[in-house]
Amino acid sequence: MPFTPANITITGVTIPNILDDATIVIENVLVTISGSSAGNGTWLSDNVFTITLFGTIFVATSFTESPNNVTFVTLASAPTDAGVVTKYISDTNNFLSTQDPVQSLPESEWTGILQSTTVDETPVVETPVVETPVVDPITNNNAISNICFVANTPIVTDQGEIAIDKINPNIHTIVNKKIVGITKTISIDDNLICFEKDAICYNVPSRMTIMTQDHKILYKGKMMQAKDFASKYGNLNGSNKVYKVKYNGECLYNVVMETHSKIMVNNLICETLHPKNTMAVLHKTLQIVNKAQKLNIIKFINKNAEKIYNRKFGLQQK
């Protein structure tokens, strides 16, 4: 459903044994605490938000307007229903079976904008699909890259969720920051990495998400390449929901910002393309050269991809 992204600041938050006089900022679903990233949370409704801190502490918030108050509650397990959170807040004596008691905390004030559903139309984001044509990486007119997503992957922008290949840097922004460009590339790996819905935890990712092997995601406070996550945690909680899928030569895309940043992709926190990455520099260069020069540059990049990215790719170059 279309929504207005949240942009909330809460100051002076104290949660015993967790936080002390902290400032919490919620941008869409990305949470920072006193300037440090705390991962991504989940909106259970227009005014109930939940996040897991340090992988084990489950915190839910309930917002009210006029006055702008927010109530925090720590729970023994991750909530999946807004009504459950509201009930826990209203009944501080509630216990989860064989678990620690629910802990409700004093109300705090918040400023900003709550997430809200809206009837405004936003572009429909389709499920990522893998196209069928197989291409020769040397003669292809798109350069080789190692950090990108398949077409139709939804990116959270200030204007709502937009398919990555439909993002317009002249229109869209991310956390009020300029998008420098969208790269369009190919890979010469045999496989991409697929994260099925709920592969990491509830609603993370919120949809199937497919990316290149080297693309990094945030997990337990650290950035990890998708291929490493698949090999170490592909069977997280016995789910078998992170695995390799065949790559067929379709075009891939990534976001370039003015600085190396993070973006929200189906509730996964992922990296943008570093502005000093070969592909980011190439993207800028290709905007100012003629077509013949562009093709010669791309051909050179593709012939030397393994040296440039300092690793072996799956497909053999001719």
N, C-alpha and C positions, 0 to 999 in steps of 0.2 A: 504494500500500500504506500502511496506517496507520503512523504513526511517532511517536516521542517527540522533540520538537524539541531541538536542541542548545543548550546554554548554557555556553560554554567561555571561559576566560580563560587566556592564555599570556603570561607576563611575561619581560622580558629577552631579546627576540628580536632577533638581529642577522643580517641578510643583507647581505653586502658590496655596497656601492654602492646599496643599496635602503633598508634599515632599520638603525637603530642603537639597541640597548637599548629596543626598542619593546614596548608592551603591546598584544596582539591579542585582541579579543573577538569571538567568533562566536555570534550569537543567531539560531537557525534557520539561515538562509543569509546574513544580513546581517553584514557585517564592519566593525568599526571598529578603527583603528590609532591608539593614543595619543589617543583621544577624537575622532578625525576619521573620517567615513564613508569607507570604501574600496570601497563597492559590494557586490554580492552574488556569492556563490560557488555551487558546485554540489557536492553530496554524491554521489560516485561509488559509494560503498558506506557501510556503517554506520561505518567508521572512516577513510575516505579522502575528503579535502575538497580542492577546487581553486578558485583565484581568479586573475583576471587583474588585475594592478596597472598603473595608468597606461596601460591599453590595450595594452601590449606585453610585459609581464613575466609569465610564467606560473609560478605557484607552487602546488605541491601539498603536502599534509600527510598524514602517516599516523600515526594515534593508536593507542597500546596502553594497556591497563589493567593495574593491579597489577604493576609500577608504572605510574603515569600519565605516560608519555613521549610526545612528539610529535617526529617527524622531518620537516624541511622539505627540499624539493628544488625547484630552479628548472629549468625545461625550455625547450626551444627552440620548442615549440608547445603549444597547449592540449590536455591529456590528456582522453580520453573513456572510459577504462577503468581501473578500480582496479588490475587486475593489472599494467598497464603501469607505473603509479606505483610499485607495490611492487617491481617488477623494477629500475627505475631506482635506487631507494633502495639495494637490495642490491648493485648493480653500479655503483659510482661511475665506472668507466671506460667506461661506455656512451656512445656518440656517436650523435646523429641524423644521418642522411646530409646532408652539405653544411651542417650547422647547428652551432651552438656546443655544446660538451660539456655534459652534464648536470652540475649542481653539487649535491652532497649536503652538508647542513650538520649540525653537532652536534645531538644530541637536546636538547630542552627539556622541562620539566615543565609539565603543564596541570592545571587544576582545573575542576570543574563537571560537566556531564552531556553525554555523547555523544548524537548522534542515534541512534536505534535503531528497528528495525521492531518492531511489537507486534501481538498478536492482538486487542487491544481494538478494539471496533467504534467507528467514527467516522462522522458523517453522510456519505453519498455525495454528492460534489460533481459535479453534472451539467455537461455542456458548455454554455457560455452560449448561449442561444437568443434570437432576436429575434421577439417576438410580432407579430401582424398588425394589431390595431386601430389606426386613426388617430384621434386625439382633437383636439378644439378646445381650444387652450391656455387660452382665457379661461374657458370654462365647466367645465374639468376641476377635480376636487377636490384635485389635487396641484399644488404650486407648481413654477414653472420654476427650473431650476438649470443651471449650465454645467460642473460638475465632478462626474462620477459614472460608475458602471459599470452594465452590464446585470445582470439577475437571474442567479443561479447562479454569478457570478464568485467563485472561491475566494480567501479571505483567510487568511493564516497567523496563527493565534492561539496563545496558550499552550496551548490545548486541542486543537490540530490545525488542519487546513484546514477552514474552515466557509464555506458559500455566503453571500455578503454579505447577502442578504435573509433568511437564517436566523439571523444573529448575534443573540444575546440579551445586551444590556449587563449584565444581572444575573448572567450566568453566565460569559461569555467576557471575556478580557483579552488585550492585545497587549503583549508584552515587559514583563509584570507591571504594566501600566498600565491604568487604568480606561477603558472605552469609554463615552463620554457618551451616544451615541445613533447610530442608523442613519437617515439621511434617505431619504425616498421621494419622488422628484420626477419631472418630465418635462423634456424639452428642446424648444426650437422651432427647432433646427437641422435642416437637411435630412438631414444625414449624421452618423454616428459614425465613429470610427477603429478599424480592425481590425488587430491585430498577430497574424500567424500564428505557429505554433510555430517556434522557432529563427529568428525574424525578425531579431534583433539579433546573436545568436551562439548557439553550441550550448546548447540547453535554456533559452534566454532569448528569449521566454517559453517555459515548459514546455508550455503549452497555448494554443490560440487565446484571445485576450483582446480584449474590445471595450469601449471607453470613449468618453466625450464628447471633443470636439475640444480643449477647454481644459484637460483633465486633464493634470497634469504627471508625467513619469517621469524617473528619474535616468539620465543618459547621459554618460559620460566626465566624471563629477564634477560635472555641472551639471543642474539641473532644467529640463526642456524640455516645452512643451506638445505633446500628441499630434499636433495638426494641423501644427505646425512640424516635428516629427520626420518625419511622412509626406511633407511637401513637400521636405525636405532629404535625408532618408536612406531614403525609402520603397523605394529600389532598392539598399539596402546590400548590398554584395558580389554585386550582380546578382540578388538574391533576389526582388524585387517582392512582398515579404511584408507590407508596411505600406500600407494603403490605406483609402479611404472606403467605408463601407457605408451603405445606405439606413436612415434612422431612421423607424420606423413609429408612434411615439407610445407605446411601451411604457414602463412605470415603470422608473426608474433609481435607483441607490442609492449612498450614500457613508458613510464612517465619520467620526464626530466624536469627537475625543479632547480632553482638557483643554488640550493645547497642539497647535500645528501640528506634525504628526508624519509619519513615513513608514511605509508598510505593504508587506508582501511579497505580490505578486499574481502567481502563476505564474512566480516568479523575477524579475519586474520589481519594482523599487523605485518605489513611487508615493506621491504625497502624500495625506494625509487632508484633510478639509475644514477650512480655517482656522476656529478658533472665533469669529473676528470676521467671517467671511463672512456675507452676508445670510441665506443658507439655514441656517447653523448657529444664528444668533440666532433666526431664525424657528422652527426646530425646538424650541428651548427655550420660546419664547413659546406655541407651539401646545399645549404640555402643560398650560397653566394657564388656557386660555380655553374658553368653551363652543362648541358646534358651530356656531352661527350666526356668532359672532365669528370662528371659525376660517375659515369659508368666505369671509367678507368680507375677511379679511386676505389669504388666498390669491388672491382675485380682484384685489385691489389690486396685489399683487406681480406677478402675471402680466400685467396691463395695462401695467405700467411696467418690464417686464423689461429692455428694451433700455437704458433710462436707468440702471437699477440696476447692470447688468453692463457698462455703458459700451461697448457694441458692437452691431452689427447681427447678428441671427440669420437663419437661412436661411428659415424659414417666415414668411409674412405673417400678422400678427395682424389680427383683425377689429375 
